[in-house]
C-alpha cells in the first residue's frame, strides 16, 4: 500500500496532493443543490444499510443531496482510497476506513481534521470510551476518523463437544484451554488418524491472518497493548512470547491441525472452537443442523494475567476527505451515520457492533438484544477492543511477524522468544529502510 502511494507520487501527482492539503481550510458555501458523495463498503448488507440511511437523509434534506457509491472494487479498499487521494477523485465521505492505513491518508493531506469541528469531542465522548477514542489519535495529536463499528474477536465453541469432553465452563486461561484441548482432540472413528480438533487457524503466512490469531491474543495477553507505542515498535515483550509459546504448543500437541480444510469444519463438528467475530452468528444460525448448540467466550489469557480481557476490534471508521466542497455538511451527514437510529440499523442489517457507550444497557436497543442474545455477548466486549496502529509500514511488519510465526508456531524451527525478537528486529529494518528512501 505504501509502495503504491510512493509510486503515484513518482508519477507526478504530488501537486494534486498539495491541493488536497489546501482544501483543509475550506469553509462551506452550502446553498441549494449542494451535493455530497458517500462511499460505503461493497458487501451487500452494508450497501443496503447505506442506501437506507442515504434515502432518509435525502428525504429530510432535499437541498443537500447525498449520492451513494459502493467503494470501487480492487485488491483492497486501501489501495483504491490512496489512488483516489493521489488523483484528487476522493468522495466527500467514506465509512470503510481501516485504521491501519490512516498514516498514509493523513500524511498525504487527504483527510479533514475532525477535531476542528466545535462539537467533535462532545459527540465523540457521548459515544466512545476515552481510552478507545484516543487509540485512534493521529501522530500529529489530531483526529481524522470517527470510530464507527467494531467486530470484537472472540471464541465460538461447540457446547455438545465441550460437554462430551467434560468441559463445563468457559476457558479463561491458557492452561484451561490446553487441558480442554487434550480431552477434545482425538481419533473419533478409530482409523488411527485424528479427526477432531480443538481449533483451527489459517496456516498460510498471510499478513492479515495474524490479526485473527497472534494479534488478537497479543492484545488479550498484554492488557490492551498494540504493536507500537509513540510510533516505535513495542511488541518485543513477554506478552508476545507467551502468545507464540501458547500457539506453538497447540500445534506441537496436534490440538490445531497443520493443514488446510475445504468446507466449514466447525459446523461439521470436527472443530470444537473457532476464533471469529459477530458476523459468524447469522451464518451459523442459517446453516447449522437443528441440534447444533454453540456459545461464545473471550480469548484465553496467560495463567498469571490479571485484569479485563481485551481483544482485536476489527474496526472500520468514517472519514471526511479534504477534497470536499462542504466540510460542515459532510460532518453533519457523518453524525447521522452514528445516530442511535443508524446504530440500530447497523445491528439489524449487518450484525455488526456500533461503537457506543453502554450499548447493551441502553433501552433503545433492548428489543434487539433480547432477540439476539449472542450478538449481545460481542456487544459487551466492544468497549474492550483495540484496533491496529495507523503506521505506514503496518502491512510489511505484520508480514514479517507472519513469517516468524510460520517458523516458530507452525514448524517449531525457532524458540518463541527468538522468533519475536527476530520479528521486531526485521520490523525496525523495514521502518528505517522506508524512512530513508
Secondary structure, DSSP 8 states (H G I E B T S, - for coil): -HHHHHHHIIIIIHHHHHHHHHGGG------TTEEEEEEE-SSHHHHHHHHHHHHHHHHH-TTEEEEEEE---SS-HHHHHHHHHHHT---SEEEEE-GGGHHHHHHTT-B--GGGSTTHHHHHHTTS-HHHHGGG--TTS----EEEEE---EEEEEHHHHHHTT--S---BHHHHHHHHHHH-B-SSSSSS--BBSB----S--GGGGGGTHHHHHHHHHTS--SEETTEE---SHHHHHHHHHHHHHHHTTSB-SS--SS-TTTTTSBSEEEE-THHHHHHHHHS-TT--EEEE---B-TT--S---EE---EEEEEBTT-S-HHHHHHHHHHHTSHHHHHHHHHHH--EE--TTGGG-GGGHHHHHH-HHHHHHHHHGGGEE-----TTHHHHHHHHHHHHIIIIIT--S-HHHHHHHHHHHHHHHHHHHHH-
